[in-house]
Amino acid sequence: MKGADGVNIALIEIDKNTGSVRATIEGEDIDPNHVVTTMKDCGAVIHSVDEVAVEEDSWKRPPPGEQNTTRGHGRPAPQRGQKVKA
């Protein structure tokens, strides 16, 4: 999936007519619309999105003793309190 570093889809419930899955998609540049389109193209019917999590710690960390100077994609990491343009 474009922008994803990893995808995990697990079947969590089956009833008479449907199966419920939990999809975990990790990456630094994930387009939610692309995710929905891709899942629908694979035959999924999306009734709801129950949770979205964004983690600041997901930035790539430098080896111990080195300063974190990038976010893992070449741009400087913001300093605490610094305003960042999206």
N, C-alpha and C positions, 0 to 999 in steps of 0.2 A: 504494500500500500504506500502510495507516494507520501513522503515526509515522515514515515514511521520507521523507528529503529526496531520495534518488536510488536507483535500482535499475538494475543492469546484469547481464544474464544472457548468458553466452557458451557456445556449444557447443564443447567441448574434445576430445571423442572420440566416434567412432561405431563400434560393432561390429555383428555380425550382427542382433541383436535390440534393442539399446538405444543411446541417446545419453547421454553424460555432459555435464553442464553445470556451470559455475562461476557462482554467483550472488553478487554483491556488493551489499549493502544498507546504505546509510548514512543515519543520522538520530540524533536525540537521544532518542527514546522508542519504540524498536522492541520489540514483544512477540514473542518467539521462537515462541510457540504460534500466534499469528496468522499468522506467516510460513509455518509448516508447513501450517496449515489452508488458507491461500490457495493455496499451491503444489499441494497435493493436490486442491483444487477445480478447478485448471487441468489436472489429469490427471497430475501428477508422482508418481513413486514415489520416496520418499527412503530410500536404503539407509544413508547415513551423513552425518554432519556432520564434516568433517575439520579445520576451523579456525574459531575465533571470536577476533576481535581487538577490544580496547577501547583507545582512545587518549585520554589525558588532554588532548593537544593538540587534540582535536577540538572543544573549546569554542571558541566564536567569539572571535576576538582583536580587541581594540580597535585603532583607528588608531595609528600610531607616536606616542609621546609621551603617550598617555592610559593611565591605570591600568585594569587589568582588574578591574571591580567586579561583573560578573555572568557567568554561564556561558552567556549567549546565550538564556536562557529566564527571566530576571527574578530568579533566586535569586542571592544573593551567592556569589561564588567563594570556596572555602576558601583560607585562608592556609596557607603551608607549615607542616606539623606539626599543623594544626588537625584535630580529630576531626569527622567529618561523619556525621550520621544519614542512612541510606538512605531 
